[in-house]
Amino acid sequence: MPGLRFFACERCETVYAAPEEPSGCDRCADGRLAELGDADGAAAYFAPVD
């Protein structure tokens, strides 16, 4: 079972979580998605669990 990958729209900064890359941003319909990995801070988009 594949894990979730995280993608952010470079235009409106909407973040998506999916096993495969979405075809594009459905919020602004014009942005390019960039995959977020451990190195570029995917965890920064989510609140820490207390």
Residue pairs with C-beta under 8 A, 6 or more apart in sequence:
2 19
2 20
3 19
4 17
4 18
4 19
5 17
5 18
5 19
5 20
5 21
5 35
6 15
6 16
6 17
6 35
6 36
6 37
6 42
6 45
7 15
7 16
7 17
7 18
7 21
7 22
7 33
7 34
7 35
7 36
8 14
8 15
8 16
8 33
8 34
8 36
8 45
9 15
9 16
9 25
9 27
9 28
9 31
9 32
9 33
10 31
10 32
10 33
10 34
11 25
11 28
11 30
11 31
11 32
12 25
12 27
12 28
12 31
14 25
14 27
14 28
14 31
15 36
15 45
16 22
16 25
16 33
21 33
21 35
22 33
24 31
24 32
24 33
25 31
25 32
25 33
36 42
36 45
